[in-house]
Amino acid sequence: MALKHLVRSNDLGVRVTLVIFGLATLPGAALGHGAEPRLTSIVFPAPLGGTPLLISDTQGVFGYFGAEPRWLCDDAVAPNATIVGMVATATPGTWLVASTLGVFRSTDDACTFTRSPGLPADVAATVVSAHPSRPDELVLLTSSSEAGGRYGLYRTLDGGRTFLGPELVVDTPWRTLLRDPNAPERLYLSGNSGTYRSDDAGESWSEITVSPGDARVPPAAVEFLAVRPRVDEVWAVVQRVPESEFVRSSDHGATWTSVTTVPDLVDRLVFDSTGERALVSTLFGYVASSDAPFAAWSLSQAPAPGFACLTRGPMPADDTLYACANPFLTAPWTLARSDDFGRTWRSELTALTSVTARWACGADSAAAAACAGLCPGLPPGATCGETPEADAAAPGLGGDVRDAQPSEPSDGPLQADLLARDAASGAEGRSSGGDCRATPGTAAGWSALWTLLSVGLFARGRARRCRAPQGR
């Protein structure tokens, strides 16, 4: 059953381009360190008991510990690194961070990082997936500069001290890695070189063929999306223009059935805890929903511009949804939650620039030195003081009564298990002081001009997209 078209595919690029010029003059945060930061994923490390980490594209990580989010700048890991994943291992205070410059490890609650010794220096991570009940056991999709660019898979069983691999080494990127929450030993992998399944947590892999009906699908178009709760059923999408196709398999990928199509490129799919409701987000601003995942689907506009990173709460019976949006595209929030499975959304964080608390590290730590003088949205060396005039001039980019308020400053070092303890107890977070609100300007609008122009041309002229691999 195909969803009703709210937009014709041939008009998609035109419509995106038409809104560019209005956005170009909108007020926004001035370009600087991290330019226009936006969230790329919301993750829930198992040892933290449901506390979310917010990973951004250019600003590093924002962690909800206690009463407020804390900011860890990307330069604290490595200069100019882009963080793609962050995992709390089974050892209190020990973290593993996957980045475009390599995989790094911290044993002092992310205050100091060293490169993981078990990986070659030229290996960078694109996706990291942790076993939910064995946090020291991780699978990484990686890239390296070897032979002009190689892509492989590594595993660690000891939280990043040592690694096994590389395995499945190919010369084209891997695309998605999905871990089955019903059976965490089972993994699904897709990429230009093929689609695979592992039944032993990544130790061995068998190739599978995604072929709804009699039609064989090019592996490069396949993305594994989700496993339906309470049902041994994996869902994937075949990304196409003008219509992407949802497919499902009830025998671990041996055979596939077509479900529906959507007139857009798909970003995320989530099910509720019963597996009876489904919600889909797309790349160009729509959501598809169903109260019966095999039949009655509806399509509507997304609740905010730049709607992305749709994620269900970490507990098996938790139907709370989280999503991010882009304030630089006039979204009223950066992070929001829904308690009615996507029907309504409530702001949890208006903008990353409203985060005032820093990762609580000692003054002599690497993180404190790397992040000194930096604030989300401000250029290097800018004064991180309160700017009430900026809040008045740019409503929605400053603080909000619904956002957590900073506590008293503290520069003391973290204890090894402080973050996990704060997360479990809900104790008030510690701040290293300073207000990181941005100065208003039009630079963000002009950046949006070029970004959306590229999107518009892409939507009209390409048959499919190429984006960074995704972990599910």
LOLOGU-541142 format. One record per residue: x negated, y negated, z negated of N, C-alpha, C in turn; residue in one letter. Coordinates in steps of 0.05 Angstrom, whole numbers, plus 5000, padded with zeros to 4 digits. Atoms other than C-alpha are relative to their C-alpha. Layout:
# LOLOGU-541142
XYZXYZXYZA
...
//
This chain:
# LOLOGU-541142
498350245000500050005000498249755000M
501650244998496849355022501349774985A
499050235014497548724981500849795020L
499150224983501248135011497849795002K
502050204996496547625041500949734991H
499450285007496646965005498549815018L
501650164981491346715054499450195023V
500949854977489746945124497050005000R
502949985001482647185129498649805018S
501250194982481246745189499949724989N
499850275012483146135147498249974976D
501450005026478846325087497649805000L
502350184999472445975109500949715003G
499150274995476345365132501049884973V
498850105025480045295065497849944980R
502250065018473545355026498649755007V
501550234991470244835069501549744995T
498450245004476044345062499849884972L
500150105027475344294987497249894992V
502750085006467944144991499749704994I
500550285001468343405001501249874975F
498950105026472943284941498250074977G
501749925022468243684897497449854999L
502650124998462143304920499849754982A
500150245016464042684881501050034971T
499149955027466543014817497849954980L
502150025021462842834752499250274990P
501049745011458543384724497449954985G
502550025014452243524685497849945020A
502250064982445943234715498350245004A
501849784995441343714749497549984984L
502450005016435343924709499250294995G
500849735007432844534672502450195004H
497849824995437145094699502249905018G
498150114981440944634746502950024989A
497249975008448344834741500550284989E
499949725010448445434694502950105000P
497449875002454145924698499550294990R
500249735010455446594666500250205023L
500049794980454047214707501150264989T
499049755011455947764658500449964970S
499449995028458847894589499550294991I
500749735008455848494553500450034970V
499549945029457048834486498050224992F
501949805009450749174460501150174978P
498749825019452849794422499249954971A
500650045029448849654357501249754988P
499050255011452148974349503050014994L
497349965008459049254338502149825013G
498050164986462848874391499449715004G
500850284997459148214389499049965029T
500850034972458347934460497449845003P
502250164990452147684495500949895027L
499350134975453247184551497549945015L
502450034984448147224606500549805023I
499650214980447346624652498050035023S
501849984977444046544720497549854998D
502450175001439145994704499349904972T
500450125027439545854629499350204979Q
500749815020438046504594502550134988G
497949855014442546834542501249844978V
498550135022447846584494501250234984F
499149785017449247054436501949904978G
498150075022455347024390499350154975Y
500749885026452547164321501149824978F
498950175021456546924262502049815011G
497950194994460546284271499649865026A
500550164976457346004334498250155020E
501949894981453746184398497249884997P
502850105001446146124398498850035028R
501250004973441945974459497250104999W
502849914996435646344480499349935029L
500750094973432446004540498650215016C
501349804983430046414599497049994998D
502950025001422946144591498950144975D
500949855024422646494523499150285007A
500849734991422147154560497649995018V
502350054982417546924617500749755015A
499550254985416746264653501450065027P
498549984975421946204709501350275004N
498749744998424946884694503049965003A
497149995000432147034712500850264987T
499249775016435247494661502450145013I
497849854989439648044689501350194980V
498849835020440848464627498449994974G
501250025026439448474552501350214983M
498949775015440149084507498850004972V
500949955027439649174432499650304996A
500649715003436149834419500850104973T
499249885026437250304361498449904977A
501750115021431549994322500849724993T
499250275007433949374284497949795008P
501850214992431048744313498550045026G
501449934975428549084377501949975024T
498450064976431148834444498450075025W
501249964974429849014516501449815019L
498950194981430748474569499050075028V
500649964972431048614643500249745015A
500150264985429048034688498950045027S
501149994973426947874758497050005000T
502949995002419847824733498950244986L
500849765014419748494698501750064976G
498549915024422248854636498349934975V
501450095023420348554569501350114975F
499149885025420948804498499449814976R
500450165024421748444431500550174976S
499649865025421048724361500749814977T
499450195021422748084324502549845006D
497450124994429947944345499849785021D
500250174976428147624412498749734994A
501650245005423347114384497350005015C
502549964985417147394419500350245018T
499749784980416947824482497350085011F
502349904986411648264512501050195023T
499249834977411948634579499950294991R
499949725006414049354572497650155012S
502449884989407649764579500550245018P
499549754985410950364612500749955029G
499350064973412550004677497849865015L
502050154985407949764733500649704999P
499750295002406749014733501849885021A
498450124978410348894799502950105000D
497349895001416849244778501849804985V
497950175012422848794764502650154999A
497549865004429649024740502349855013A
497650134989436148884776502650084985T
497749915016441049294732498950164977V
500749825022440349604663502650114988V
497749875011445350104634499150164976S
500749865025444950344562502150214993A
498149795010448050984535501449894975H
498550135022453650754487499450114973P
500549885027451951244431497050054995S
502949975003444351284443498749765013R
500950254988442150564453497150005010P
502749994990434850754463499850135027D
500049864975436851134525501249825022E
499150194980437250674586499150095028L
500649964972437350724661499849725013V
500450254987434550154703499850045030L
500550034972435149984776497949795003L
502350184999428749644798499349945029T
501250074975425249304855497049964995S
502850055002417849244869498949905027S
501250114975413248924920498450225015S
501649794987410049594937501050055028E
499449934972409749735012502149815012A
498250204989413449085027502749994988G
497550005014419149224979501250274997G
499049735006421349864946502049984977R
497950015019427450014904500350284988Y
499949745013427850564852501649994974G
498549975025430650804786498050104979L
501649915023427150874719501850064976Y
498549945024429451164653498149974976R
501549995025427151064581501750134979T
498649865021428951494522499249894972L
501050115025425351084469500149704999D
499650295003427950374477497949845015G
501850154984422850164529497150034993G
502949955006416350424498498750145024R
500949864977415550904556502250045020T
498049974979419051024622499450255017F
500249774982420451614667500849905028L
499450084973420351504743497649895013G
497450074987420851204793501250245014P
498549794986426251644823501749865021E
498350114979430551544885498849755012L
501450244989425451064915500749975030V
499250054973427950754979499149725008V
500950264991426550135022502349815003D
497850185000433449825015501249994972T
499250035028436749554952502350194992P
497749875012441249944906502149794993W
497850205001448049614898501450004973R
498649995025451949854837499250254984T
500449775018450850314777502250004979L
497749985017456950544739499750244981L
500049795020456950944674502850064991R
497349915007463151354658500349984969D
499650025029465551134588501350254988P
498849755010469451784582497950224997N
502149805000463152184595497449855006A
502350184995456951734586497650145014P
502249874986452352264615500349975030E
499550014972455652154682499649725011R
500650254987453151594727500650015029L
499650024971455051354796498349775011Y
501950194988450150984841500649965029L
499650064972451150634907497949815011S
501950174987446650284956499950055030G
500249974971444750215029499250285008N
501149744994441350895026501850234993S
498249785007447151294999501549954975G
498450005025452051434942499450264985T
501049785016450051894885501650024974Y
498949955027452552204820498050154984R
501749855019448652434759501850104978S
498549885023451552894706498350044975D
501849965022445552874660498649744993D
501050265009444652134644497749905018A
501950114982440352004705497550185004G
502349834996435452584700499950135028E
499849894973437852884766502449885014S
497950134985442252624822500850185023W
499049864976446652934876501549805017S
498850184982449052574937503050065004E
497149974995456552464946500749825024I
499150154976460452205006502749874994T
497450145004465851674999501450005027V
498649974974470751855054503050034995S
497149985003478151685042501250115026P
498949874976482052135089497850135016G
502149894983477752315148497949795007D
501750224992474151645151497549994982A
502550035015466851655129499349714997R
500550285006464950995096497049954999V
502950075003458050665105499349964971P
500750045029454550715037499549714993P
500650285006452449985042502549844992A
497550145006459849785036501350084974A
498749885023461350194974498949884974V
500750085027461349914903501850164980E
498549865021463350344843500849794980F
498850215016467949934799500650084971L
499049935027470950304739500950295000A
498849745005473150964710502649954984V
497450045012480450994692500250144973R
499949885027481351114616502150224999P
498249765005484551774594500550175024R
499749844976484152024665497250035012V
502649954989478052344696499949915030D
499650114973478351874756498249755004E
501850234995473051404785501249845024V
499050194979475050794827497649855012W
502050154985470850454880501449815019A
499050174979471749914932498350025024V
501450034974469849905005500249725009V
499950294994467949185017500149955030Q
499750064972470448935084501249725003R
498650244992472748305119501650085025V
498550185018478548155126501250144976P
498849865023480948705077498250204988E
501549805014477349095024501950224990S
498349775006479949785007499250134973E
500549855025480650104938500350305005F
499949714997479250844935499650134973V
500349875025479551344878499450305004R
500749724999476952044863500550124973S
499449865025479452534811498350254997S
501949775002473853044823497149915001D
502750105002467652634808498749935026H
501150104975466852374878499950205022G
500149804978467753014918502049935022A
498050094980474152764952501149734991T
499050275005477252074957502749955012W
497350074991484151774965500249695001T
499650284998485851074989502349914982S
498050105018489850654939501549765012V
498850244989491049964968497749835012T
501950194989487649385004500549734988T
499750275009486448674983498649825020V
501250184979485048085031497849834989P
502350155012478547884998497850194994D
502249835010471848144974500350024970L
499349945028472548464905497649964982V
502150045020468548274844500150214978D
499749825023471148674784502750144999R
497549865006476449184765499950094971L
499849905028478649324693502850134997V
497649865008483849804665500649944971F
499550025028487449744599499450274987D
500949775014486150264545501750255007S
498449774992491850714570499550095029T
500449944971489650694643502449945017G
497550054985496550454664500149735012E
500050274989495049724677497249955012R
502550064987489649454723499949715008A
500450284992486848764738497449985016L
502250034981482248574795499449705004V
500850274992478247934807498650025027S
501250014974475947734876498049775002T
502150204997470247304902501149725007L
499050264990474546754932502549914985F
498050145016479246584875502750134997G
497449875004484647114868499850224980Y
499949775018486847644819502350185011V
497949804993490748284835500650164975A
499249865024494648634781502050215006S
498149784997498649264773500750124973S
499149855024502849594719500450295007D
499949724991502650244759497950025022A
502350034982495750304791500250145027P
499949884974498150714850502149875018F
497850104984503950284874500249694999A
499150285000506349594852497749814993A
502150205004500649104861501049725008W
499350274993501348354863497449835001S
502350174996496447804884500749724993L
499550275008495947114854497349854998S
502450165002491046544847498750044973Q
501449965025485646614794500749774980A
499250205019486846234729498149764998P
501950235001480645784738498150035023A
502049994979475645594792497550154992P
502449845007469646054795500550234982G
499249785018473446594758498350255006F
501949784995468547184749499550154975A
500949825022465247704703502250104982C
497749895015471948004683499150254985L
501049785017470548474624502150064979T
498249925022474848874576498450044974R
501449975025473148894502498750274996G
501749765001468149424479501250244987P
498949775015472549854435502050155018M
498249834982476550434467502949905000P
497250095002483250154443500349705003A
499950294999481549424454500849915028D
499050104974485549094510499449715004D
500850284996482548404500498349985025T
501650054976479748134565498449744996L
501750235000474047644573499349935029Y
500850084973472247244635498549734999A
501450264998467846664656501149845024C
499250184978469146074702497849795002A
502150194994465145494730501049714996N
499150285004466244794699499049815022P
501050174979462144504756501850015024F
497949994979467944714801502749924987L
497750115014472844364753501550204982T
498749815018474444984711500149874972A
499750125027477044784641498450154979P
501649855019472545304608497950165014W
502149824990466345724616500650294992T
499349745010468646314573502849994989L
497349995011475746514558500750294994A
499049735006479547104530503050015004R
497149954996486347404543500950234982S
498949795017490447794493502550135011D
497749884987495947974542499250115028D
501049884976491748304596500249835024F
500350184977490647704640502349825007G
497750174994497447374638499449714992R
500850275010494746784597497250024990T
502850015008487746564579499649774980W
500650205020484946174519497049945001R
502850084999478445784521498550094974S
501849945022472946064477497549825000E
502350184997467445604503500449835024L
499350174978468644994545497749995021T
502250014982461644954575497450084985A
502549925013454645224562498649764988L
501250245011452544504551501149924973T
499050065027456744484488498850174978S
501449835020452445014454497849844987V
502050165015448344664400498150174984T
501749845017445245244362498050165016A
502149854986438645554382499650274987R
500849755012436146254372498249944976W
501350085025433746214299497350144998A
502749905001426246334307498249814985C
501950175014420346064268498749815019G
501150214983416945444292497650095016A
502449914986410745834312500650245019D
499349784983414646354352499849925030S
500150064971414146414428502649885010A
497450114991421646274436500249714992A
499850285009421245634395498249825018A
501850164984415345384436501049985029A
499150004973418345574503502549825003A
497450144998425145254488499849724989C
500250265012422444634454500549785021A
499450224982425244004486502050065022G
498149924979430044394530502850044988L
497249965007437544384526501550095025C
498449914977442644724571500949765016P
499150214983443744254630498349755001G
501750235000438343754613497250065012L
502749964989431643654648497950044979P
502149965019425143854614499149734987P
500950245014423043344561502249814992G
497850185007429943034554500550014970A
499450025028432142814485502550174994T
497849835007436643334453501549884977C
498550135021440542844412503049995008G
497150024995448042724406500549785020E
499350204979451042354466503049975001T
497150025000458142164447501049865025P
499050134976458541704508500350205023E
499749804979457342314553502550164996A
497649855005462942684519502549855009D
497750164993467642104530500249975031A
499950044971465642014603500550265016A
499749744986465842754621501650194983A
498449825017471543084584499950285012P
500149734992471243834586497150115002G
502749914999463643854590498649974973L
501250025027462443684517501350194981G
498949825020465043974452503050025002G
497149955000472044234440500750114973D
499349915027475744354376500350304998V
499749715000476645074397497250145001R
502749885000469045174403499050004971D
501249995027465045374342498349764995A
501650235008461744804305497350094989Q
502749925010454244824289499849984970P
500450015029452044964219497449854994S
502450155008446244654181497550125013E
502449904987439444694216498450174982P
501949835014434545224196498050115020S
502149904982427845394228498650244989D
501249775012426345994185500150245019G
500049774982424546644221502350194993P
497949805004429747184230498850244987L
500749735010429447814190500650205023Q
499949814978428948434233502850085007A
497349914994436248614227502149784996D
498150225006439347924217502249985021L
497950044980442947894284502250214998L
498049795003446348564275501649964975A
498550055025448148384203502049775003R
498250224996451047714224502450085017D
497849914982455048044279502050164985A
498249825015457848564232501649864979A
498750125023459548104175501649745008S
498750254993461847484214498949774984G
501250225015457147064172499449775017A
500550244984455846354193497250015012E
502650004985450346304246498349774991G
501950215007444145894235499249855025R
500750174977442245314280497349884995S
502550135002435545024295500349705005S
499550284999438844344303500049895028G
500050134974439843854360502650055014G
497649994984445643714405499250025029D
500949954972444943974477502149935020C
497950084981450543604512498749855023R
501250114976449343374582500949725006A
499350264990449342684613501650035025T
498349964976454842604665498649895024P
501150094974453042504738501450135023G
498849884977454842704808498250205013T
501849804988448943164821501350275003A
498749744999453143774805501950015024A
498250004977458243564857498650045026G
501449974975453143504912498850285003W
500949724999450244184893502250185008S
497649844992457244474898500649975029A
499650044971457744164967498550205017L
501749824984451944564994500750294995W
499349725007453845194956502650095014T
497549924988461045194981499949995030L
500350004971459045005051498950275010L
501249744993454745625053502050224998S
497949795004460546045025502049995023V
498150034978465245765078499050125026G
501249894975460545925135499750304998L
500449715004459146615106502750145004F
497449874999466546775099501050025029A
499050004972467846605172498250175018R
501849894980461646895204498850274994G
501349745006459647535168502150214994R
498149785004463048205165499950114972A
500149915027460648365096497949834985R
501850165016456648055039497650164990R
502349865013450048215006499649854974C
500350135026449548064932498350174981R
501749855019445448274872501550254990A
498849765010446648974846501449954974P
498450035024451649054790500050254983Q
499649785019451849484728502849994989G
497349995011458649704703500150154974R
//
